[in-house]
Structures are given as structure tokens and as C-alpha cells.
Amino acid sequence: MSVAIAVHNLHRSFGHLKAVNGVSFEIKQGSVVGFVGANGAGKTTTMRILATLDYPTAGTASILGRSVVQYPAEVRRLLGWVPDSFGTYENMTVLEYLDFYARALGFKGQERVQRIQDVMDFTDLGPLSGRLINQMSKGQGQRLCLGRALIHDPQVLIMDEPAAGLDPKARVELKRLIRILAEEGKTILISSHILSELGEMCDTLLFIDKGKIVHHGTAQSLQRTDHSVTLVDVKLAHSPEKLVPWALVSPHVKILEERKSGARLSIDSADPGVIAGVLRRMITDGLPVVEFHQEQQNLEDAFIDMLGRIESGEVMPLHAVPSVPGQAPERPPLPVEDPARWGG
């Protein structure tokens, strides 16, 4: 399987701020990859470079073998860009909007009509064809943004926080569309703060922190908890507020998350005797335990745990390659068709 997206030793600095600091990864064709990181970690900057909307300070990035710096026009023909917010125009309907971009992309006559119809059918925008864009819901707007990105039938899609602000029904619909696109062989790089949803629809996950890749693998590989730690969900019949002070003075136990009727605990051992001892002390100390069961580490906990281990120096970021002076790529001017291609 060939490589769809290749990034090597990518750097992007804004003055003294290193937004992207030696990022390297490859994504195979037909893969759906989740891009995860806190605000300011470097996700959007990396995506904008891949979408030819920004230049790297150093390093290389390519889409299906074409450099995003040297061949931006070719890259745009291969790429669909779905930003977290997109340009709209007052007093323009859904159909007029898609028609505008189809014309800007060079489609003419019956071919243009067919491409617009195909996109509207796929994103279920047909019933909304006459609606003004500023009268659409958040979910409808995201479908329109996706539809615009699909007009030229790109092989690669880059989606920056497409599920942000969507209601549950709209998120389910978005996931369905993404899986259909993946089944058609498209490569998708998608960022999100909703880690559980990324784990469900992505083949692998890329985690970035402080401009560096810290994990690239499956959700399952990230969730493989340290064998010296056991996660336990505890529910009490009443007085759940007593659980936190009890945990603070109890050996082996740490509170991970307070809940309405209990908490999630981390026990620093996998020894059944130690785990049973924790439960026994709870009961002896008068905590009304009605539920006590082991659970798998969720993606949020796994990510936080990994960042803690990186902060402590226990593990190192992936591909931590320093920038080499003089590697900054030549910067041709951005083509004038940028606003029409990507929505302002």
C-alpha cells in the first residue's frame, strides 16, 4: 500500500514559538487517522501546511508524492480541506454555494451539474438546496463544508475538528459519512477533541504535544495499561463525597475521576490480593460499596498518562529530530485561486 501523506522533520516557528517541532509521520492510502492534541499542540498548523495554506520553516511534507511547497496546485487537485470554520457568503443558497465552487474548480456544463448533484446526494443536502447558508444549523453547515471539499472528488481529505459543536445525531451522521469515504479508498486525516469517537472510526491515532508526535498507533495500543496499575470503577449506595478523603489517606489508591455516585480509582498494583485488600478496607472503613469492578483505561486517561510519562522523561517523543540550519524550503508565492479553492 502506497503512502498518501508523508511528513518528515517538519518545523514551523512563529518568532520564538515553535508550533511544530520536528514532526514526522506517514499515512498509508485508504487509512483513517485521528490527529489528537490539546489546543496549541500543533495540530492545525500541521494540517494547514499539508493543505498548502502555510509554509514550513524546515522539513518536508507531501501528498501522494507531491511536495506541498513545490507543487501546491497539484496537491490541491488531490486534496479536500475541511477547516474548523469556513467562509460563507450572505444571501447565497446551498446550491449557489456549491455551484460557485464547482465553477471555481473548473467544472463546466453537465459535468458540473452532475458533480453538484452527486455531492448533494452524498451529504443529504438536496432538501436544503434552496436554503440560505446563514440559516443552516451547525451540523448542516458541516455537511456543506464537507460537500464543498468533495466537489473535485479528492483522494485525500484533511478535516480539522469537523465534529466540534455538533449535536449527537449530527456526530453520528458525520461518522457514517467518513466511514463511507474510507470504504471508497479515500485517505482521511481528522482532528478532534472527542477521543472516544476517534477511537471508534479511525484505524490509527496520531498524538501531538508541544509540536512533537508522541504516539502513532492504534487506540488499543495506547490503551494497554501498565501491568503494574489497575483501574477500578467504584459506586457507593450513598455519601460518595466520603470516597475522596478516604483515598487520600489509603495506600495504593489514587482518584482519577470523581463521579456522581462514586469515582474511578487507580490502584498501583495488578496483584489480586492488593486489589481485594483495597475493597476490604473500603468496607471496613464504612464506605457503602455497591459496585466495584475493573475497567479498561479510556483514551483520555491513556493520553494524559502518556503526557505525564513524557514530562517525567520516562519516554521520549517519536521522531525527535532537530532542525538542520539551511533546510528551510524555497517558498513560491501562494496562487491567487486560494480563496476559491478553500473557502476564504
N, C-alpha and C positions, 0 to 999 in steps of 0.2 A: 504494500500500500504506500503510495507516494505522500510526500509532505505537502500539506496545504498552507500552513503558516510556520515560518521559521524566524526565530528571533535569536540573535547572538550578541552577547555582551552589550546590550542596549543601555545607553545612558541618556538622561535628559535633565539638564540643570536649568534653574531659573535663578540667576545670580548665585548666591551661596546655597540655595535649596536644591538638593538632589532628589528630584521627584522620582526618577528611575535610575537605579544604581547597579548596573551590571546584570540586567535581566537576560536570561537565556532559556528558551524552550522551543519545542517543536510539536505541532499538532498534525496528526495524520488526516488524510482526506476522509470525509464521511463521519468524523468524530463530533460529538457534542461535548464541549469542555466548559466547565464553570470557572469563572475568574473571581476569586474571593479576596477580600481585604477590607480593612477599616477605611473610613474616609481619610483621604490624604495618603493612602498607601502606595499609589502609583498606578491604579487600575485604568482610570480614564485617560491619563497621559499616554500609557502604553497603547490603549485602544485608538486614541486619536492619531498616534504615529502610524499604526497599522492602516488606518483609514485615510492616510495621506493628508491629514489636516494639521499635522505638526511635524517638525523635523527632529531627529535625534541629535544630541550633542556628539555622541560617538556610538559605534556599533552598527549593526545591520539588521534589517527586517525585510521579509519578502512574503508575498502572497503567490502561491503556486509558481515559485521560482522567479518572480519579477520583483525587483527591488522597489520598495515603496518610495524611495527617494529619487532613484534614477528613472523609473518608468511609472510615474503616478497615473498617467492617463490609462495605461494598460491595466494597472491594478484596479482602477475604478470600474473598468468593464467587468472585472471578475468578482467584485466585492459589493455587498449590500451593507449599508451602515444604518443602524437603528440607535440613535442617541437617546439620552435620558430625557431630553426635551428637544422639540424640533420646530422649525419655522413654519408658521401658518400665515394665512392672508385673510383679512376681513372681507366679508361678503363673497366668499368663494365656497362653492359646494364641494362635497366629496368627489363627485365625478369631475368637476372642473379642475380640482387639485391634482388628481391622478392624470388627467389629460395633459395638464401643464408639464408634469414631469416626464410623461411619455414623449411629448414633443421635444423637451429639452434633451432627452436621451437619443433622439434621432429617429424615433418610430414614426411611420407615415401611413396614411390611408387605412386599409382594412387590417393591416398588421397591428397598427396602434390600437384600433378598436378592440381587436381580439386580445391583446395583451392586457388592456384595462379590464375587460370582461373576465379574463382568467383570474386576475388578481382580486377582483371584487368577489368572485365566486369563492375563492380560497379563503379570504378573510371575512366572508359573510357581510360584506359592505353593500351588497346590492340593494337591500331595503332602505339604506341610508344615502343612496346616490344623490338625492336632491337636498340633503340636509346641509345647512351651513356648518362649517368646521367649528366655529366658536360656540355652537350649540350641542356639541358632542360630549359624552361622558369621557372620563379618563380612559376607561377600557376601550371605548370606541376609537378614541384618538390614537391609542397604542396600536390598534389593528390597522388604522390608516397609515401610521408611520411604517409599520411592517409592510403593508401593501406597496407603499412608495418604494421601499428598499428592494422589493421583489419585481418591480416593473421590467427590469432588463434580465431577469432570471439568473442572478449571480450564483457562482459556485460556492462562495464563502460568505457567511453572514457574521457581522460583529454587532453585538447587541449590548448596550450599556444600560443596565438597570431597567429592563423593559417591564418588570413586574412592580416597580415602585408605585405605590398609591393605588394599586388595583384592588377591587373587592375580590372575595374568594371565588366567585363564579368566573370573573374575568381572568383570574390567575389560572384556573383550571383550563379555560379555553386557550390561553396563551401556551400552556404546556402541551396541549394537544396539537396545536399548530407547529410547535417546534419539533415534536416527535415525527410528524408527517414530513416535514422538511428534511429531517435526518434520514428518514427511510428513503427519500428520494436521492440520497447521496450527498447532500449539501454538508459542508463543514460549518459548525457554529461555535463561536466563542461568545459566551454570555456571562455578564457580571450581575451579581445580585447580593443583597444582604440577607436574603432568606435562604439560609444554608440547607434547611431540610428539603426545600423544593429543588435546589440544585442537585442534591444527592439523589433525588428521585429521577430526574430527567437527563443527567449528564453521565457520560462514560467515564470521564476523569475530572479531577479538580486541580486548578492552579491556585495556590495561595501566595499572596504577595504581602510583604510587610516592610515598611520603610524603604520602598523602592527595590526590594530584593525578593526573588522567588524563594519561599521557604518549604514548599511541598508541591509535588506534581505526581498524582496517582489517583487511585480510586477512593471513593468515600470509605469503603471498607478498610483499606489500608491505613487511612488516617484514624479510624475508629478503633483500631486494635489497641485496646487499653494496655498499659504497662501491667505485666502479670503480678506485680507487687501491690497493685491497687484494686479495690473492689468498690463498685458504685452501687448504692442501695437507695431505694425509694421507701420512705417511711411515712405512714399515715397514723394519726392519733384519733381516738374517739372524741377527745375534747382537749382544750388547753394546748394548742400547738405552739403557743409562744414560749412554753417551757423547754422546747427542744433545743433552741439555740444556746441558752446559757448552760444547759446540760452538756452539749457538745464541746463548748469552750473549755470545760474542765475535765473532759474524758480523754483518755489515751487512745491513740489510733484513729480518732474521728475528726473530720472536718466538714463543715457545712458548705455545700456547693450552691444550693438554691433553696430559698425559703418558699414554701407553698402554703395555700390556704389552710390545709388540714395537716401539714407536716413539713417535710423537707427532703431534698436529695442529699445524701451523705457520701463522702469519700472515706473509705476505711483503708489504711495504709498496709494492707496485707491481703493475700488470697488464701490464707490458711483457714479452713472451715472452723477450726477451734477458736480462732481470734474473732471471726465473724459471729459465731454463736455467742461468744463472750460479750460482744457489744450488745446483742439483743437481750441477753440475760441481765446485763447491768441496767438497760432501759427499764425492764420490767421491775427489777429490784428497787430501782430509784423512783418508782411510782409513775412512770410515763405510760399512759393508756394506749399501748400499741395495738392497732387492729390490722395493720398491713406492714410487711417487711419483706421486700423482695429485691433481688439483684437485677440490675438493668445494664444495657449497653451504653457506652459513652455516646452522647449525641455529637453532631458535627460542631455545634457551638462550643461545647466543652473541650472537644478534641483540638479545635483551633486555638482556644485560649491556653490550653495546656501546652501545646506546641510552642506558642509565642513565649510562654514562661520559660520553657527549656532553652529557647534561643537566647532570651535575655540573660539567663544564668550562665550561658556558654556551654551548656550540656550538649547541644547540637549546633551545627553551623548551617546558614542559609545555603541553598543549592546554587551552583554555578557562580560563586562569589569571585568573579574575575575583575581585577582592577582595570580602570580605563587607561588606555595607552595614549600618551600625547601624540597629537597629529592624526588621530583616527577619525576626526570629525568628517562626515561625508560632505561632498560637494552639494550645494543647495540650489537647484534650479528654481526659478520662480514658480509659485503656485499658479496653475492655469486659471483663466478668468471664468471658466464654467463651474468653479467650485460651488457657488451658491445654488445653482440649478441642480447640480448633482446631489447635494446632500441636504438641502433644505435650509440654507441660511446659516 
